[in-house]
Amino acid sequence: MGENKFNSDELVNKGLNSYQLGEYEEALEYYNKAIEINPNSEEIWFRKGMTVGALGDFEEAIRCHEKSLKIDPFYLDALFAKGMALGILGKHVDAIECYEKTLDIHSDFKNAWIAKGMALGNLGRFEETIECYENALELDPGDIKAWYDKAVALGILRRHEEAIRCYEKLIEINPEDKKAWFSKGRVLDQLGHYKEAIMCFDKTLEIDPNDEEAWSYKELALNNLRRSIENNNLEKKTVEKVSKKEKFSYNKLIFEGSNICSQCGEEIKDGDKVFVDADGIYLKDLKIIDIPSYIGMYHFGCIVVDIEDVNKENGIYFGAMCSKCLHKNITFDGEPCNLCKFNEYTIDRNRAKDFYERRQ
């Protein structure tokens, strides 16, 4: 009896080593041999269940866990694993029953709270889902998955401000969490907070410059910001007249809200040079200036102006870039401008000026 027990333990250890190496077929052989020696071990049945589950046979995994639980009805690992296998098979109600039994035995089983929350979410019971994640977070305030899943459930319920707080907590835990920055940006964009959304997408791209999804959503937020400015702040208005001797106030020159760079969402400052879509500009008696020499070209669809050089009573524009974005977007190699989508450019100042005048 002692020899058999020793041999079964040795086989279980070998099976565990193979399992950890991802050699599941080999691990299964060890566990089957161990069961032949000791068929009344709840642990061996549990480990066999985990192994066949890793091989994709979840029905067999459930049968193994049930045999384990028949030997010991309070074996938490088998009870939890059975619930996970049921959930994978889409049997969420049965899975929840397993998680609840697990939590009845051990209410501080954090992963059982998370798994129950996921199962409830799959059933569309999101209020209960959130309660489960909150219970998990009480046990471990730093659990990344619980914060993410809670945020997603809150978003589905349109509790967006609460979802944002979850993403902010994730960023507090790990400031380099690009997924949290990106997810926060998406929620902000949905709420119409386009500038803040753009900042989040910029942070995502700072962490991973090759994140194509972040680039795509940043462009969407920029377009949303531009449309918002055009729709809400560039309606017919009269700009306050000022004396020619009086330095033109930037806020008087530009309609409220239009002093926003269409690319980065930042405010364009007094004295800044702005890159303007020629199709969407009206500046009376405009003085067009040279693009700084380090840029060295006029974009064919756009012009450059200096706010301080506009000194007449009428002046509005939209689709402008600040100097920083002007430099970033004009020094490309054959790619269309992010502002006007033209891909032609010229170093001929007169040609650019003529192009602007013909589009008025």
C-alpha positions in Angstrom: 0.0 0.0 0.0 2.8 2.3 1.0 4.7 1.5 -2.3 1.6 2.2 -4.4 1.0 5.5 -2.6 4.6 6.5 -3.1 4.4 5.6 -6.8 1.2 7.6 -7.4 2.7 10.7 -5.7 5.8 10.3 -7.9 3.6 10.0 -11.0 1.6 13.1 -9.9 4.8 15.1 -9.6 6.0 14.0 -13.0 2.6 14.9 -14.4 2.7 18.3 -12.8 6.2 19.0 -14.3 5.0 18.0 -17.8 1.8 20.2 -17.4 3.9 23.2 -16.4 6.1 22.7 -19.5 2.9 22.6 -21.7 3.4 18.9 -22.4 -0.2 18.0 -21.8 -0.4 14.6 -23.5 2.5 13.4 -21.4 1.0 14.8 -18.3 -2.2 13.0 -19.0 -0.4 9.7 -19.3 1.1 10.2 -15.8 -2.2 11.1 -14.2 -4.0 8.1 -15.8 -1.3 5.8 -14.4 -1.6 7.5 -11.0 -5.4 7.0 -11.0 -4.9 3.3 -11.7 -2.8 3.2 -8.5 -4.9 5.5 -6.4 -8.4 6.1 -7.9 -9.7 7.8 -4.7 -7.5 10.8 -4.8 -9.4 14.1 -5.3 -6.2 15.8 -6.3 -5.3 13.4 -9.1 -8.8 13.7 -10.6 -8.6 17.4 -10.4 -5.2 17.5 -12.1 -6.4 15.2 -14.8 -9.4 17.5 -15.3 -7.1 20.5 -15.7 -5.0 18.6 -18.2 -7.8 17.4 -20.4 -9.2 21.0 -20.3 -5.9 22.3 -21.5 -6.2 19.8 -24.4 -9.6 21.3 -25.2 -11.9 18.5 -23.9 -14.0 20.5 -21.4 -16.8 17.9 -21.1 -14.2 15.4 -19.9 -12.7 18.0 -17.7 -16.1 18.5 -16.0 -16.4 14.8 -15.5 -13.0 14.6 -13.8 -13.8 17.5 -11.5 -17.1 15.9 -10.6 -15.3 12.7 -9.6 -12.9 14.8 -7.5 -15.9 16.5 -5.8 -17.6 13.2 -5.2 -14.5 12.3 -3.1 -14.4 15.7 -1.4 -17.4 18.0 -1.9 -15.5 20.9 -0.4 -12.4 20.7 -2.7 -12.3 24.3 -3.8 -9.9 24.0 -6.7 -12.1 21.3 -8.4 -15.3 23.3 -7.7 -13.8 26.5 -9.2 -12.3 24.6 -12.2 -15.6 22.9 -12.9 -17.2 26.4 -13.0 -14.6 27.6 -15.5 -15.1 24.6 -17.8 -18.8 25.2 -17.7 -18.4 28.8 -18.6 -16.2 27.9 -21.6 -19.0 25.7 -22.8 -21.4 28.6 -22.4 -23.2 27.0 -19.5 -23.1 30.2 -17.5 -26.0 29.5 -15.1 -24.3 26.2 -14.0 -21.0 28.0 -13.8 -22.4 30.6 -11.4 -23.7 27.9 -9.2 -20.2 26.5 -8.9 -18.8 29.9 -8.1 -21.4 30.5 -5.5 -20.7 27.2 -3.8 -17.0 28.1 -3.9 -17.7 31.4 -2.2 -20.0 29.8 0.4 -17.0 27.8 1.4 -14.4 30.6 1.1 -15.8 34.1 0.6 -12.3 35.5 0.2 -11.7 33.6 -3.0 -10.9 36.6 -5.3 -10.8 34.7 -8.6 -14.2 33.2 -7.9 -15.7 36.7 -7.5 -14.1 37.7 -10.8 -15.2 34.5 -12.6 -18.8 34.9 -11.3 -18.8 38.5 -12.5 -17.7 37.4 -16.0 -20.5 34.7 -16.0 -23.1 37.2 -14.9 -21.9 39.6 -17.6 -22.3 36.9 -20.2 -25.9 36.7 -19.1 -26.4 40.4 -19.4 -26.7 40.9 -15.6 -24.3 43.8 -15.4 -25.3 45.4 -12.2 -24.6 42.1 -10.4 -21.4 41.8 -12.5 -20.1 45.1 -11.1 -20.9 44.0 -7.5 -18.7 40.9 -8.0 -15.8 43.0 -9.3 -16.2 45.4 -6.4 -16.0 42.4 -4.0 -12.9 41.2 -5.7 -11.3 44.7 -5.5 -12.0 44.9 -1.8 -9.9 41.8 -1.5 -7.2 43.1 -3.9 -7.4 46.8 -4.8 -4.6 46.2 -7.3 -6.2 43.5 -9.4 -5.9 44.7 -13.0 -8.5 42.3 -14.5 -11.1 43.3 -12.0 -10.6 47.0 -12.7 -10.8 46.4 -16.5 -13.8 44.2 -16.4 -15.6 46.6 -14.0 -14.9 49.5 -16.4 -16.3 47.5 -19.4 -19.5 46.6 -17.5 -19.9 50.3 -16.4 -19.5 51.4 -20.0 -22.2 48.9 -21.2 -24.5 50.5 -18.6 -23.5 54.0 -19.9 -22.0 54.9 -16.5 -19.2 56.4 -18.4 -17.8 58.7 -15.7 -17.4 55.7 -13.4 -15.7 53.8 -16.1 -13.3 56.6 -16.6 -12.4 56.5 -12.9 -11.6 52.8 -13.3 -9.2 53.5 -16.1 -7.6 56.3 -14.1 -7.1 53.8 -11.3 -5.4 51.5 -13.7 -3.2 54.3 -14.9 -2.4 55.1 -11.3 -1.3 51.4 -10.8 0.7 51.5 -14.0 1.3 54.8 -15.8 2.6 52.9 -18.8 -0.6 50.9 -19.3 -1.4 51.8 -22.9 -4.6 49.8 -22.9 -5.9 51.9 -20.0 -4.9 55.2 -21.7 -6.6 54.0 -24.9 -9.8 52.9 -23.2 -10.1 56.1 -21.3 -9.6 58.0 -24.5 -12.4 56.1 -26.2 -14.9 56.8 -23.4 -13.9 60.5 -23.4 -14.5 60.7 -27.1 -17.9 59.1 -26.7 -18.7 61.8 -24.1 -17.6 64.6 -26.5 -14.5 65.4 -24.5 -12.4 65.4 -27.6 -9.4 67.3 -26.4 -9.0 65.0 -23.4 -9.5 62.0 -25.6 -6.7 63.2 -27.9 -4.4 63.6 -25.0 -5.1 59.9 -24.0 -4.5 58.7 -27.5 -1.2 60.7 -27.6 -0.1 59.0 -24.4 -1.0 55.6 -25.9 1.1 56.4 -28.9 3.9 57.7 -26.7 4.0 54.2 -25.1 3.6 52.4 -28.5 4.1 54.6 -31.6 3.0 51.6 -33.8 -0.4 51.2 -32.3 -2.6 51.5 -35.4 -5.9 51.5 -33.5 -4.7 54.5 -31.4 -3.7 56.4 -34.5 -7.1 55.7 -36.0 -9.1 56.8 -33.0 -6.9 59.9 -32.6 -7.8 60.9 -36.1 -11.5 60.3 -35.4 -11.3 62.4 -32.2 -9.5 65.2 -34.1 -12.2 65.1 -36.8 -14.9 65.2 -34.1 -13.2 68.1 -32.5 -13.1 70.0 -35.7 -16.7 69.3 -36.5 -17.7 70.4 -33.0 -15.9 73.7 -33.5 -17.4 74.3 -36.9 -20.9 73.4 -35.8 -21.0 75.2 -32.5 -18.6 78.1 -32.7 -18.2 79.1 -36.3 -21.7 80.2 -37.0 -22.4 83.7 -38.4 -21.2 86.2 -35.8 -19.8 89.7 -35.8 -16.3 90.1 -34.5 -15.8 93.1 -32.2 -14.3 96.0 -33.9 -11.2 97.5 -32.5 -9.0 100.5 -33.2 -6.2 100.0 -35.8 -3.9 101.4 -33.2 -5.0 98.8 -30.7 -3.3 95.5 -30.9 -5.7 92.9 -32.1 -6.9 90.6 -29.3 -6.6 87.0 -30.2 -9.9 86.2 -28.5 -11.6 89.0 -30.5 -10.1 87.8 -33.7 -11.1 84.2 -33.4 -14.6 83.0 -32.6 -15.0 81.4 -29.2 -13.6 77.9 -29.3 -12.0 78.1 -32.7 -8.5 78.7 -31.2 -7.9 75.0 -31.1 -5.3 73.1 -33.1 -7.1 70.6 -35.3 -4.3 68.1 -34.8 -3.3 68.1 -31.2 -6.3 69.8 -29.6 -4.2 72.4 -27.8 -4.9 76.1 -27.7 -3.1 78.2 -30.4 -1.3 81.0 -28.5 -0.9 84.7 -29.4 1.9 85.2 -31.9 1.8 81.5 -33.1 1.9 80.8 -36.7 -1.0 78.7 -37.9 -1.3 76.3 -40.8 -4.8 76.8 -42.3 -6.9 74.9 -44.7 -7.4 77.3 -47.6 -10.8 75.9 -48.3 -12.1 76.9 -44.9 -10.6 80.3 -44.3 -11.8 83.8 -44.5 -9.4 86.5 -43.4 -10.0 90.0 -44.8 -6.9 91.7 -46.1 -4.8 88.7 -45.0 -1.1 89.1 -44.9 0.4 85.7 -45.9 3.8 85.1 -44.4 6.7 82.9 -45.4 6.8 79.4 -43.9 9.9 79.2 -41.6 13.0 78.2 -43.5 13.4 75.0 -41.6 10.1 73.8 -43.3 11.0 75.1 -46.7 7.8 74.6 -48.6 4.2 75.6 -49.0 1.7 72.9 -48.9 -0.4 73.3 -52.0 -3.8 73.1 -50.3 -2.9 75.2 -47.3 -1.4 78.6 -46.3 0.4 79.9 -43.3 -0.5 83.1 -41.4 0.7 84.9 -38.3 -2.1 85.8 -35.9 -0.4 89.1 -35.0 -0.3 90.1 -38.6 -4.0 90.0 -39.1 -5.1 93.5 -38.2 -8.5 94.1 -39.8 -11.9 93.9 -38.1 -13.0 90.6 -39.7 -11.2 87.4 -39.3 -12.2 83.8 -38.8 -10.6 80.5 -39.6 -11.1 76.8 -38.9 -9.0 73.7 -39.4 -5.9 75.4 -38.1 -2.7 73.9 -36.8 -0.3 75.3 -34.3 3.4 75.7 -35.2 4.4 72.4 -33.6 1.9 70.4 -35.7 2.6 72.5 -38.7 6.2 71.4 -38.6 5.2 67.8 -37.9 2.7 67.6 -40.7 4.5 69.6 -43.5 7.7 67.6 -43.3 6.4 64.4 -44.8 7.5 62.3 -47.7 4.6 62.3 -50.2 1.9 61.6 -47.7 -1.4 63.6 -47.8 -1.7 66.5 -45.3 -3.7 65.5 -42.3 -5.6 68.8 -42.5 -6.7 69.2 -46.1 -5.7 65.8 -47.6 -3.8 67.4 -50.5 -0.5 65.7 -51.3 0.9 68.4 -53.6 3.2 71.1 -52.3 5.3 73.9 -53.7 8.2 76.1 -52.7 6.7 78.9 -55.0 5.2 81.5 -52.6 3.3 83.2 -55.4 1.8 80.0 -56.6 0.6 79.2 -53.1 -0.9 82.7 -52.7 -2.6 82.5 -56.1 -4.0 79.1 -55.2 -5.4 80.6 -52.0 -7.0 83.5 -53.8 -8.6 81.3 -56.4 -10.3 79.3 -53.7 -12.0 82.3 -52.1 
